[in-house]
Amino acid sequence: MKRAIFGISLLSVGFATVLTSCSSNKGRGVSEKTGWNYNDSRLGGFTAAQNYKGMQTGPGLVFIEGGSFTMGQTDEDLYYTRNNTPRRVTVSSFYMDETEVANVHYREYIYWLQRAYGADYPDVVDEAKPDETVWRSALSYNEPYVQYYFNHASYDQYPVVGVTWMQANDYAKWRSDRVNEQILMKNGLLKKNPNQVNEDVFTSETYVNGQYLGATGRSKQRDLDPTGSGSRATNYADGMLLPNYRLPTEAEWEFAALGAIANNPSARTKRSRGEEAFTDRQSNTWGDIRSVRYQEKNAQKGEMLANFKRRSGDYMGVTGGLNDNADGPADVHKYLPNANGLYNMAGNVNEWCLDVYRATSLQDFAGRRPYVGNEFTKTKRESDYTISEKDSLGRLVVADIDSTDLAGQYNRDYKKADNRGVLENEGQYRYDYGKQSLVNNDSRVIKGGSWDDNYYWLSPGTRRFQQSNQPTSTTGFRCVMDRLGSTILDAPSGNQFRASKKRK
């Protein structure tokens, strides 16, 4: 009898040990839901990232902690556009380029395209080049800019202009692939291959989907599948590859430009969570500074904080006392950065945003991660559900979603792939291009003001549009990247509480 009781006791202790083990190994190689080991070939080899420290910051980017803010008009509507009615929205945390994309960065892109596609697809290279003739004007002598602005070393760090919205998007996709390729090469998982051409070029999506093989480097990802080959390609679940670069949404751009974190009277630290209210609502990217001139009492006092036009014919002040020191675009690293550490969020060049422009979009769009312009696509698959073969340029083939993708999805707020015109299509009014308005589904938001604009357009809340296929000498761009996982850079999402010690 005693042996039986002793046996039951041991069984209880053993079961408790298993439970304790599951609890103590939470996130450390054992599933807290099944008790099965992760990364164990004896149990099938399901792989989960271990000791993952969170998403890394990509090249050129600055972390922008998200939050709720009032988007839209802060100054008097001098042009009576009535297109920026104030609206409270929430922006998720993300990363943004510290500076605008410069000429040297874009020339690097063109050079790569020439090597990869120039021999067989010269049209791809030609279509990516900026329009250098945007500098021409009937009443200005700008031929030196036409000839030298994009190509001369003197302008390497000046913002690239003459690019369309689509060209900016294509650059962002290319940059995403080069960054992930570099990550794999740096970690020894992929050998360098400067001679890749046509359909054999590296893209992130073809790599993770097994359509780009490449030469494995000195290191290998171990394939723990007992029926596998012993090694495998890196995938997103490993936590190494970064998400895509892209253009910012209008809400992201405006939020980042305001640098509103500086208005928090007691911002978050490791010891305190920070306040939930701002002291005031600013109208410019410099915070509480009410002047466009530098206020500190030093040799720079009175200099312009941004590159813009003071009045008609006055682009940089008078000789011997130039106030912004630029009569056209200037170096992307100059002028005063805002509280987020971003340069030229006011002036220098306007910047493309991802959004389709609608005069009433601030009144109608979502309160969280607002964006107008969704076009929903899917990776094309064959009848056996395998991914279709990549195209001649080495990219996965995509297609618009169709009725089969929406079958039974009665809770969706969209009924088709193209949702660029969703606001006016469901409302009382409808834009008719060339008749009632110049606004259409190819009209994209530009923000920030430029070297050729007056101060009014430097306010982050002002809005304008430009046709997506229309390049100008006053519009450039910068990229952003989604922050995956936690909303705070150095801590997990959610509030984590520690039990208070009871007083004796």
C-alpha positions as CSV (number, residue, x, y, z in Angstrom):
1,M,0.0,0.0,0.0
2,K,2.8,2.3,0.9
3,R,4.5,1.5,-2.4
4,A,1.3,2.5,-4.3
5,I,1.0,5.8,-2.5
6,F,4.7,6.4,-3.1
7,G,4.3,5.6,-6.8
8,I,1.4,8.0,-7.1
9,S,3.4,10.7,-5.3
10,L,6.3,10.3,-7.7
11,L,3.8,10.5,-10.7
12,S,2.4,13.7,-9.2
13,V,5.8,15.1,-8.8
14,G,6.7,14.1,-12.3
15,F,3.6,15.7,-13.8
16,A,4.2,18.9,-11.8
17,T,7.7,18.9,-13.1
18,V,6.4,18.7,-16.7
19,L,4.1,21.6,-16.0
20,T,6.8,23.6,-14.3
21,S,9.1,22.9,-17.2
22,C,6.5,24.1,-19.8
23,S,6.0,27.2,-17.8
24,S,9.7,27.9,-17.3
25,N,10.5,27.3,-20.9
26,K,7.9,29.7,-22.2
27,G,9.4,31.2,-25.3
28,R,12.7,29.2,-24.8
29,G,12.3,26.3,-27.1
30,V,9.1,24.6,-25.8
31,S,5.6,25.3,-26.9
32,E,3.5,26.6,-24.0
33,K,0.4,25.3,-25.7
34,T,1.5,21.7,-26.6
35,G,4.6,21.1,-24.6
36,W,6.5,20.0,-27.7
37,N,10.0,21.1,-28.3
38,Y,10.7,23.7,-30.9
39,N,13.8,23.2,-33.2
40,D,13.8,19.5,-32.4
41,S,14.3,17.2,-35.4
42,R,13.1,14.2,-33.3
43,L,9.7,15.9,-33.1
44,G,9.4,17.0,-36.7
45,G,11.7,20.0,-36.7
46,F,9.2,22.9,-36.4
47,T,11.5,26.0,-36.2
48,A,10.9,29.1,-34.0
49,A,13.3,31.9,-33.5
50,Q,15.2,31.7,-30.2
51,N,16.5,34.7,-28.2
52,Y,15.0,37.1,-30.7
53,K,15.8,40.6,-29.5
54,G,13.3,42.4,-31.8
55,M,13.4,44.1,-35.2
56,Q,16.6,45.8,-36.2
57,T,16.8,49.3,-37.7
58,G,17.4,49.3,-41.4
59,P,20.1,51.5,-43.1
60,G,19.3,55.2,-43.2
61,L,16.3,55.0,-40.9
62,V,15.2,56.7,-37.7
63,F,12.7,55.1,-35.3
64,I,9.4,57.0,-34.9
65,E,7.4,56.1,-31.9
66,G,3.7,56.1,-32.9
67,G,0.7,57.5,-31.1
68,S,-2.5,59.5,-31.4
69,F,-2.4,63.0,-32.7
70,T,-4.7,65.6,-34.4
71,M,-4.0,65.6,-38.1
72,G,-4.8,68.5,-40.4
73,Q,-5.1,72.2,-40.3
74,T,-3.3,74.3,-37.7
75,D,-3.1,77.7,-39.4
76,E,-5.6,79.8,-41.3
77,D,-6.7,78.3,-44.6
78,L,-5.3,81.1,-46.8
79,Y,-6.0,79.3,-50.1
80,Y,-9.6,78.3,-49.0
81,T,-8.9,74.7,-50.0
82,R,-10.9,73.2,-47.1
83,N,-9.1,70.0,-47.5
84,N,-7.5,69.5,-44.1
85,T,-10.2,69.5,-41.5
86,P,-8.6,68.5,-38.2
87,R,-9.1,64.8,-37.3
88,R,-7.8,62.7,-34.5
89,V,-6.0,59.5,-35.7
90,T,-3.5,57.0,-34.4
91,V,-0.3,56.1,-36.3
92,S,1.6,52.9,-35.5
93,S,5.3,53.1,-34.8
94,F,7.5,53.0,-37.9
95,Y,10.9,53.9,-39.2
96,M,11.6,56.9,-41.6
97,D,14.6,58.0,-43.6
98,E,16.7,60.6,-41.7
99,T,17.0,62.5,-45.0
100,E,15.4,62.7,-48.4
101,V,16.8,60.3,-51.0
102,A,19.8,62.1,-52.6
103,N,21.1,62.0,-56.2
104,V,24.0,59.7,-55.3
105,H,21.5,57.2,-53.8
106,Y,19.4,57.2,-56.9
107,R,22.4,57.0,-59.2
108,E,23.4,53.8,-57.3
109,Y,20.0,52.4,-58.2
110,I,20.3,53.3,-61.9
111,Y,23.8,51.8,-62.0
112,W,22.5,48.5,-60.6
113,L,19.6,48.4,-63.0
114,Q,22.0,49.0,-65.9
115,R,24.2,46.0,-64.8
116,A,21.2,43.7,-64.2
117,Y,18.9,44.6,-67.1
118,G,20.7,47.0,-69.4
119,A,21.8,44.4,-72.0
120,D,18.4,42.7,-72.5
121,Y,15.9,45.2,-71.1
122,P,17.3,48.7,-71.7
123,D,13.7,50.1,-71.4
124,V,13.7,49.1,-67.7
125,V,16.7,51.3,-67.1
126,D,15.4,54.2,-69.2
127,E,12.0,54.2,-67.4
128,A,13.7,54.5,-64.0
129,K,15.8,57.5,-64.8
130,P,14.7,60.9,-63.5
131,D,13.4,63.5,-65.9
132,E,16.3,66.0,-65.9
133,T,14.3,68.4,-68.2
134,V,12.0,69.3,-65.3
135,W,14.4,72.2,-64.6
136,R,13.6,73.9,-67.9
137,S,11.5,77.0,-67.8
138,A,10.6,79.4,-70.6
139,L,11.8,82.4,-68.6
140,S,14.7,81.0,-66.6
141,Y,18.3,79.9,-67.6
142,N,18.4,76.5,-66.0
143,E,20.4,74.5,-68.5
144,P,23.3,73.9,-66.1
145,Y,20.8,72.1,-63.8
146,V,19.5,70.0,-66.7
147,Q,23.0,69.0,-67.5
148,Y,24.6,68.6,-64.1
149,Y,22.2,68.4,-61.2
150,F,21.6,64.7,-61.3
151,N,25.1,63.6,-62.5
152,H,27.7,65.9,-61.0
153,A,29.5,65.1,-57.7
154,S,28.7,68.7,-56.5
155,Y,25.1,67.6,-56.2
156,D,25.6,64.1,-54.8
157,Q,24.0,64.9,-51.5
158,Y,21.2,67.0,-52.9
159,P,17.7,65.6,-53.1
160,V,16.8,63.7,-56.3
161,V,14.0,65.4,-58.2
162,G,12.3,64.7,-61.5
163,V,11.0,61.3,-60.2
164,T,7.4,60.2,-60.5
165,W,5.4,58.6,-57.7
166,M,5.8,55.2,-59.4
167,Q,9.6,55.6,-59.8
168,A,9.8,56.4,-56.1
169,N,7.9,53.2,-55.3
170,D,10.1,51.1,-57.6
171,Y,13.2,52.5,-55.9
172,A,11.8,51.6,-52.5
173,K,11.2,48.0,-53.7
174,W,14.7,47.7,-55.1
175,R,16.2,49.1,-51.9
176,S,14.3,46.5,-49.8
177,D,15.9,43.7,-51.9
178,R,19.4,45.1,-51.7
179,V,19.2,45.6,-47.9
180,N,18.0,42.0,-47.3
181,E,20.6,40.6,-49.8
182,Q,23.3,42.5,-47.8
183,I,22.0,41.1,-44.5
184,L,22.3,37.5,-45.9
185,M,25.7,38.1,-47.3
186,K,26.9,39.8,-44.1
187,N,25.8,36.7,-42.1
188,G,27.5,34.3,-44.5
189,L,24.2,32.8,-45.7
190,L,24.6,34.0,-49.3
191,K,27.7,34.5,-51.4
192,K,28.2,37.8,-53.2
193,N,27.1,37.8,-56.8
194,P,27.7,41.1,-58.6
195,N,26.9,39.5,-62.0
196,Q,23.3,38.6,-61.5
197,V,21.1,39.5,-64.4
198,N,17.5,39.4,-65.7
199,E,15.4,36.7,-64.0
200,D,18.3,35.6,-61.8
201,V,18.5,38.7,-59.7
202,F,17.9,38.5,-56.0
203,T,14.6,39.7,-54.6
204,S,13.4,39.1,-51.0
205,E,10.2,37.4,-52.0
206,T,11.6,35.1,-54.6
207,Y,14.3,34.1,-52.1
208,V,12.0,33.2,-49.2
209,N,9.7,31.4,-51.6
210,G,12.4,29.2,-53.1
211,Q,12.6,30.8,-56.5
212,Y,16.0,32.4,-56.0
213,L,18.7,29.9,-55.3
214,G,22.0,31.8,-55.3
215,A,25.2,30.3,-53.8
216,T,25.1,29.5,-50.1
217,G,27.8,31.2,-48.1
218,R,30.0,29.9,-45.3
219,S,27.1,29.6,-43.0
220,K,23.8,27.7,-43.4
221,Q,20.4,27.7,-41.9
222,R,20.0,24.2,-40.5
223,D,16.9,22.4,-41.8
224,L,15.5,20.4,-38.9
225,D,12.9,18.6,-41.0
226,P,13.9,14.9,-40.7
227,T,13.0,14.4,-44.4
228,G,14.7,17.7,-45.4
229,S,18.0,18.3,-47.1
230,G,19.9,19.4,-44.0
231,S,20.0,23.1,-44.9
232,R,17.4,25.7,-45.9
233,A,16.9,29.3,-47.0
234,T,16.4,32.0,-44.4
235,N,12.8,33.1,-44.0
236,Y,10.9,35.8,-42.2
237,A,10.3,33.5,-39.2
238,D,14.0,33.6,-38.5
239,G,13.7,37.3,-37.6
240,M,16.7,38.3,-39.7
241,L,15.1,39.8,-42.9
242,L,13.6,43.2,-42.8
243,P,10.2,44.2,-44.2
244,N,9.9,46.4,-47.3
245,Y,10.9,50.0,-47.6
246,R,8.0,52.1,-49.0
247,L,6.6,55.6,-49.3
248,P,5.0,57.0,-46.1
249,T,1.3,57.4,-45.8
250,E,0.1,61.0,-45.4
251,A,-0.6,60.4,-41.7
252,E,2.8,58.9,-41.1
253,W,4.5,61.8,-42.9
254,E,2.6,64.5,-41.0
255,F,3.1,62.7,-37.6
256,A,6.8,62.4,-38.2
257,A,7.2,66.0,-39.4
258,L,5.5,67.4,-36.3
259,G,8.0,65.6,-34.0
260,A,5.2,65.7,-31.4
261,I,7.1,63.7,-28.8
262,A,8.9,66.9,-27.9
263,N,5.6,68.3,-26.7
264,N,5.1,65.6,-24.1
265,P,5.9,67.4,-20.8
266,S,7.4,64.2,-19.4
267,A,8.2,61.6,-22.1
268,R,8.6,57.9,-21.3
269,T,11.8,56.7,-19.7
270,K,12.9,53.4,-18.3
271,R,11.6,54.5,-14.9
272,S,8.4,56.2,-15.9
273,R,5.8,55.7,-18.6
274,G,5.4,59.4,-19.7
275,E,2.4,61.7,-19.8
276,E,-0.8,61.2,-21.8
277,A,-1.3,64.8,-22.8
278,F,0.6,67.4,-24.8
279,T,1.3,70.9,-23.7
280,D,0.2,72.4,-27.0
281,R,-0.4,71.7,-30.6
282,Q,2.3,73.0,-32.9
283,S,2.0,74.3,-36.4
284,N,5.5,73.6,-37.7
285,T,8.2,71.0,-37.6
286,W,10.4,73.0,-35.2
287,G,8.2,72.6,-32.1
288,D,7.6,75.7,-30.0
289,I,9.8,78.0,-32.1
290,R,7.4,80.6,-33.5
291,S,9.9,82.0,-36.0
292,V,11.4,80.6,-39.1
293,R,14.8,81.9,-37.9
294,Y,17.2,80.3,-35.5
295,Q,16.8,81.8,-32.0
296,E,19.8,80.7,-30.1
297,K,22.2,83.5,-29.1
298,N,25.2,82.5,-31.2
299,A,26.8,83.2,-34.6
300,Q,23.9,81.4,-36.3
301,K,21.1,83.5,-34.8
302,G,18.8,84.7,-37.4
303,E,19.6,82.1,-40.0
304,M,16.7,80.4,-41.7
305,L,15.6,77.0,-40.3
306,A,14.5,75.7,-43.7
307,N,15.1,76.2,-47.4
308,F,12.1,78.1,-48.9
309,K,11.2,81.2,-50.8
310,R,10.6,84.3,-48.6
311,R,8.7,86.3,-51.3
312,S,8.6,86.5,-55.0
313,G,12.2,86.8,-56.3
314,D,13.8,86.2,-52.9
315,Y,15.2,82.7,-52.7
316,M,18.2,83.1,-50.3
317,G,18.5,86.6,-49.0
318,V,21.1,89.3,-49.9
319,T,24.7,88.9,-50.8
320,G,27.1,88.9,-47.9
321,G,24.3,87.8,-45.6
322,L,22.5,84.8,-47.2
323,N,19.9,83.6,-44.8
324,D,19.2,80.1,-46.0
325,N,22.3,79.8,-48.2
326,A,20.5,78.0,-51.1
327,D,18.7,79.4,-54.2
328,G,17.5,75.9,-55.2
329,P,17.6,72.5,-53.4
330,A,20.3,72.1,-50.7
331,D,22.2,69.3,-49.1
332,V,19.8,66.8,-47.5
333,H,21.7,66.9,-44.2
334,K,21.4,70.7,-43.7
335,Y,19.0,72.9,-41.7
336,L,17.6,72.1,-38.3
337,P,16.4,68.5,-37.7
338,N,13.1,68.1,-35.8
339,A,12.6,66.3,-32.5
340,N,12.6,63.0,-34.3
341,G,16.0,63.7,-35.8
342,L,14.6,64.1,-39.4
343,Y,16.1,66.7,-41.7
344,N,14.1,68.9,-44.2
345,M,10.6,67.8,-43.2
346,A,9.9,71.5,-44.1
347,G,11.3,73.0,-47.2
348,N,14.0,71.8,-49.7
349,V,11.7,69.6,-51.7
350,N,8.1,68.4,-51.5
351,E,7.8,64.7,-50.8
352,W,5.6,62.1,-52.3
353,C,3.2,60.3,-50.0
354,L,1.6,56.9,-50.6
355,D,-2.0,58.2,-50.5
356,V,-4.4,59.0,-53.3
357,Y,-5.5,62.6,-52.8
358,R,-9.1,63.4,-51.9
359,A,-10.2,66.8,-50.5
360,T,-12.4,65.1,-47.9
361,S,-10.2,62.1,-47.0
362,L,-9.3,63.5,-43.6
363,Q,-12.9,63.5,-42.7
364,D,-13.7,60.1,-44.0
365,F,-10.8,57.7,-43.5
366,A,-10.1,55.3,-40.6
367,G,-9.0,56.4,-37.2
368,R,-6.1,53.9,-37.0
369,R,-3.4,53.7,-39.6
370,P,-5.4,55.9,-42.1
371,Y,-4.6,55.5,-45.7
372,V,-6.5,56.1,-49.0
373,G,-5.3,54.2,-52.0
374,N,-5.5,50.5,-51.3
375,E,-5.1,48.1,-54.3
376,F,-5.3,44.6,-53.0
377,T,-3.2,41.9,-54.7
378,K,-2.1,38.3,-54.2
379,T,0.8,36.2,-55.4
380,K,-0.3,34.3,-58.5
381,R,-0.5,30.5,-58.0
382,E,-1.0,27.5,-60.3
383,S,-3.9,25.1,-60.2
384,D,-1.9,22.9,-57.8
385,Y,-1.5,25.9,-55.4
386,T,2.2,26.3,-56.1
387,I,3.5,29.8,-56.6
388,S,3.8,30.7,-60.3
389,E,7.2,31.0,-61.9
390,K,8.9,34.4,-61.5
391,D,8.8,36.8,-64.4
392,S,11.7,37.7,-66.7
393,L,12.9,40.4,-64.3
394,G,13.2,38.0,-61.4
395,R,10.0,39.2,-59.6
396,L,7.1,37.1,-58.3
397,V,4.0,37.5,-60.4
398,V,1.1,39.2,-58.7
399,A,-2.6,39.6,-59.6
400,D,-5.5,41.6,-58.3
401,I,-7.7,39.8,-55.8
402,D,-11.0,38.6,-57.3
403,S,-14.5,37.4,-56.3
404,T,-13.1,34.0,-55.3
405,D,-11.0,35.7,-52.6
406,L,-14.0,37.5,-51.2
407,A,-16.4,34.6,-51.2
408,G,-18.0,34.4,-47.8
409,Q,-16.2,37.4,-46.5
410,Y,-19.3,39.4,-45.6
411,N,-17.6,41.4,-42.8
412,R,-15.1,43.1,-45.2
413,D,-15.5,46.8,-45.9
414,Y,-14.3,46.4,-49.5
415,K,-15.8,44.5,-52.4
416,K,-13.0,44.8,-55.0
417,A,-9.3,45.0,-55.5
418,D,-9.0,48.7,-56.4
419,N,-10.1,50.9,-53.5
420,R,-8.4,54.1,-54.6
421,G,-11.7,55.9,-55.2
422,V,-13.7,54.3,-52.3
423,L,-14.5,57.6,-50.6
424,E,-16.4,59.3,-53.5
425,N,-17.8,56.2,-55.0
426,E,-19.8,55.5,-51.8
427,G,-20.6,59.1,-51.1
428,Q,-22.8,61.8,-52.5
429,Y,-20.2,63.2,-54.8
430,R,-18.0,61.8,-57.5
431,Y,-15.0,63.3,-59.1
432,D,-15.1,63.4,-62.9
433,Y,-11.6,64.1,-64.2
434,G,-11.4,67.0,-66.6
435,K,-14.9,68.2,-65.8
436,Q,-15.7,68.8,-62.2
437,S,-12.1,68.4,-60.9
438,L,-8.5,67.6,-61.9
439,V,-8.4,65.1,-59.0
440,N,-8.5,61.4,-60.0
441,N,-7.2,58.0,-58.8
442,D,-3.7,59.0,-60.0
443,S,-3.5,62.1,-57.9
444,R,-1.1,61.6,-55.0
445,V,-0.5,63.7,-51.9
446,I,2.7,65.7,-51.6
447,K,3.8,67.3,-48.3
448,G,6.4,69.6,-46.8
449,G,6.9,72.5,-49.2
450,S,10.0,73.2,-51.3
451,W,12.7,75.7,-52.1
452,D,10.2,77.3,-54.5
453,D,7.3,77.6,-52.0
454,N,6.4,80.2,-49.5
455,Y,6.2,79.5,-45.7
456,Y,2.5,78.5,-45.7
457,W,3.3,75.2,-47.4
458,L,6.0,74.3,-44.9
459,S,3.3,73.6,-42.2
460,P,2.9,69.8,-41.9
461,G,-0.9,70.1,-41.9
462,T,-1.2,71.6,-45.4
463,R,-2.1,69.4,-48.3
464,R,-1.5,69.4,-52.0
465,F,-1.6,66.9,-54.8
466,Q,0.4,66.0,-57.9
467,Q,-0.4,63.5,-60.7
468,S,1.6,60.3,-60.0
469,N,3.2,60.4,-63.5
470,Q,4.2,64.1,-63.2
471,P,7.8,64.8,-62.2
472,T,8.8,68.3,-61.1
473,S,12.0,70.1,-60.0
474,T,10.4,70.6,-56.6
475,T,9.3,67.1,-55.6
476,G,11.5,64.3,-54.2
477,F,10.8,61.6,-51.6
478,R,12.0,59.6,-48.6
479,C,11.2,56.1,-47.5
480,V,9.7,54.5,-44.4
481,M,9.6,51.0,-43.1
482,D,6.9,49.3,-40.9
483,R,7.9,48.6,-37.3
484,L,7.0,44.9,-36.7
485,G,6.1,43.7,-33.2
486,S,6.5,46.0,-30.3
487,T,5.6,49.7,-30.6
488,I,8.4,50.8,-28.4
489,L,12.0,50.5,-29.5
490,D,13.5,48.9,-26.4
491,A,10.6,47.2,-24.8
492,P,7.8,44.6,-25.6
493,S,4.3,45.8,-26.4
494,G,1.7,46.0,-23.7
495,N,2.0,47.0,-20.1
496,Q,3.9,44.6,-17.9
497,F,3.2,44.8,-14.1
498,R,5.4,43.8,-11.3
499,A,3.7,42.7,-8.1
500,S,4.1,45.1,-5.2
501,K,5.9,43.9,-2.2
502,K,3.6,43.5,0.8
503,R,4.6,45.4,3.9
504,K,5.1,43.2,7.0
